Structures are given as C-alpha cells and as structure tokens.
C-alpha cells in the first residue's frame, strides 16, 4: 500500500500530470522533450556509476583496512 502511494505521487512529480485537452481551463503548454545529448549524458553517468560500483567491490577489504588505520581500529 505504501509503495503504491509512493509510486503514484513520485510518478506525478517526475512525469507531470496527465495531459489535458488544449482548450481545457488551466491547460498548460506541453513541456519540451529532453534533448538527446542530455539524455545520453544522464544514462552515461548512471552506467559509469554502476561500473564503478562493480569494479570497486573487490576493494572493500582494502578500504576497510585503510579506515581501521585512520581511525586507530575504532569500530
């Protein structure tokens, strides 16, 4: 129930309200589409983040040891 409410509300925030007829009161102009270059940059950033997440996974032990050295072994 909570997940459905979150999806419904965030869907409207991210995607906008459903289209109204152009002559309906309060109807706004259709928003501009996302340019291809911007979409490519966003997708590239997401893929780059995913790739970094996958490749730094094996470094977790090294990072834990470095953190232990910096914090003098405090948990």
C-alpha positions as CSV (number, residue, x, y, z in Angstrom):
1,X,0.0,0.0,0.0
2,X,2.8,2.4,0.9
3,X,4.8,1.5,-2.1
4,X,1.8,2.1,-4.4
5,X,1.2,5.6,-2.9
6,X,4.9,6.4,-3.3
7,X,4.9,5.3,-6.9
8,X,1.8,7.3,-7.7
9,X,3.0,10.5,-6.1
10,X,6.5,10.4,-7.3
11,X,5.3,9.5,-10.8
12,X,3.3,12.7,-11.0
13,X,6.2,14.7,-9.6
14,X,8.7,13.2,-12.1
15,X,6.5,12.7,-15.2
16,X,4.0,15.5,-14.7
17,X,0.2,15.5,-14.5
18,X,-1.7,13.6,-17.2
19,X,-2.2,15.6,-20.4
20,X,-5.3,17.8,-20.5
21,X,-7.1,18.9,-23.6
22,X,-5.5,22.0,-25.1
23,X,-8.7,24.0,-24.8
24,X,-9.4,22.9,-21.2
25,X,-9.2,25.6,-18.5
26,X,-5.9,25.6,-16.8
27,X,-4.2,23.6,-19.5
28,X,-0.5,24.4,-19.9
29,X,1.7,24.0,-23.0
30,X,3.3,20.6,-23.4
31,X,6.7,20.6,-21.8
32,X,9.8,20.4,-24.0
33,X,11.3,17.0,-24.6
34,X,14.6,16.1,-23.1
35,X,17.4,16.7,-25.6
36,X,19.2,13.6,-26.9
37,X,22.6,14.9,-25.6
38,X,21.2,15.4,-22.1
39,X,19.6,12.0,-22.0
40,X,22.8,10.4,-23.2
41,X,24.8,12.2,-20.5
42,X,22.4,11.1,-17.8
43,X,22.4,7.5,-19.0
44,X,26.2,7.6,-19.3
45,X,26.5,8.8,-15.8
46,X,24.3,6.1,-14.5
47,X,26.2,3.4,-16.3
48,X,29.5,4.9,-15.2
49,X,28.3,4.8,-11.6
50,X,27.2,1.2,-11.9
51,X,30.5,0.3,-13.5
52,X,32.4,2.0,-10.6
53,X,30.2,0.2,-8.1
54,X,31.0,-3.2,-9.6
55,X,34.7,-2.6,-10.0
56,X,35.3,-1.2,-6.5
57,X,33.5,-4.1,-4.9
58,X,36.7,-6.1,-4.6
59,X,38.4,-3.1,-3.0
60,X,36.1,-3.2,0.0
61,X,38.6,-5.1,2.2
62,X,41.4,-2.7,1.3
63,X,39.1,0.3,2.2
64,X,38.1,-1.3,5.5
65,X,41.8,-1.8,6.4
66,X,42.6,1.8,5.4
67,X,39.7,3.0,7.6
68,X,40.9,1.0,10.5
69,X,44.3,2.5,10.2
70,X,42.9,6.1,10.0
71,X,40.6,5.6,13.0
72,X,43.2,3.6,15.0
73,X,41.0,0.5,14.8
74,X,37.9,2.1,16.3
75,X,34.7,0.4,15.0
